[in-house]
Amino acid sequence: MKKKEFVTQDLLSKIYQEDTSAPRKLPPERQLAEEYGVSRFTIRQALEKLVSIGAVRIVQGSGIWINETVRNNPLVYNSITEKRFDQMHYRSISLRKRRPDSDEQQIFAINDNAFIWEFSRLRYVDNVAVQIEISRMPATLFTDLNGEIIERSIQQYVLSKGYQISHLLTSYRAISVNREQATLLGCKKGSPAMHIINRGILQGGQVYEISDIVDIHYTCTYLIPHNPDNLRFRQQQR
């Protein structure tokens, strides 16, 4: 594990180890660098990640304050969401409008006379292709979708249409890339990757997008509150 990732995860762990509602601060950068035996630049990178996920806030002249409300929320950051938009760009591969199949009708709550958009694109991070995304969206909600739009943030586009995003339902599965995917991503066939399936949901329950993503540089850290009911269920013998 890189030093930056280790420092980030260790600081995040320490934030959750104490149980107090009193405002708390992390030590200053210089002290953290001495404690972890790393440069202040590495500490700054770790702190930037903690700021990006809302775990801490840095107040100039005051210090690094822990956001106590972070304890009440499921905390997830990954190798894509930690990147700023100016570090990423997309290249459109295809865009078409078609009739939905039975599964898509069920997901989008539409009939077989409706249309959906289907598009594929490459996502680049720091000018390196890391992700292939194939997405579908209901055409009735997004009549003006075009090639220029899909080379930008889809979530920002959805919000610009006046919709409110409620949440994302995401699943992950480890895979190996096939020959076609390897060609697009500039890697070897059989390279390890993560298959990510996203379902974006608006306020009110309408699904606005389903995406199949292949990511060759995916990492994720997340917090799961202890669920005693689930533990008891798994201990049951049949």
ZIRALIN-V763146 format. One record per residue. N is the residue number from 1. NEAR is the number of other C-alpha atoms within 8 Angstrom. Layout:
BEGIN
n = <N N>
near = <NEAR NEAR>
END
This chain:
BEGIN
n = <1 2 3 4 5 6 7 8 9 10 11 12 13 14 15 16 17 18 19 20 21 22 23 24 25 26 27 28 29 30 31 32 33 34 35 36 37 38 39 40 41 42 43 44 45 46 47 48 49 50 51 52 53 54 55 56 57 58 59 60 61 62 63 64 65 66 67 68 69 70 71 72 73 74 75 76 77 78 79 80 81 82 83 84 85 86 87 88 89 90 91 92 93 94 95 96 97 98 99 100 101 102 103 104 105 106 107 108 109 110 111 112 113 114 115 116 117 118 119 120 121 122 123 124 125 126 127 128 129 130 131 132 133 134 135 136 137 138 139 140 141 142 143 144 145 146 147 148 149 150 151 152 153 154 155 156 157 158 159 160 161 162 163 164 165 166 167 168 169 170 171 172 173 174 175 176 177 178 179 180 181 182 183 184 185 186 187 188 189 190 191 192 193 194 195 196 197 198 199 200 201 202 203 204 205 206 207 208 209 210 211 212 213 214 215 216 217 218 219 220 221 222 223 224 225 226 227 228 229 230 231 232 233 234 235 236 237 238>
near = <4 5 8 10 9 9 11 12 8 8 8 10 8 8 8 8 6 6 5 4 5 4 8 6 8 8 8 8 9 7 8 11 13 8 6 7 6 9 7 10 6 11 14 9 9 12 10 8 10 12 11 8 10 9 12 11 10 9 8 5 4 6 11 12 12 12 10 8 6 10 7 5 6 10 8 9 10 10 10 6 7 10 9 7 6 5 9 12 12 11 9 12 8 7 11 7 9 8 9 12 7 7 7 10 12 8 7 10 8 8 7 10 5 10 12 13 14 12 13 12 14 14 13 13 11 6 8 6 11 12 12 14 12 11 12 11 11 12 11 8 6 8 6 4 8 7 8 6 10 13 11 9 8 8 6 7 10 11 10 7 6 6 9 8 10 10 7 8 8 8 7 8 7 8 8 9 13 8 9 6 10 14 9 9 10 7 7 9 10 9 10 9 13 13 12 13 11 13 12 13 14 13 9 5 7 9 11 12 12 12 12 11 13 12 12 10 7 10 6 8 7 8 7 5 5 4 6 6 6 7 8 8 7 6 6 6 3 2>
END
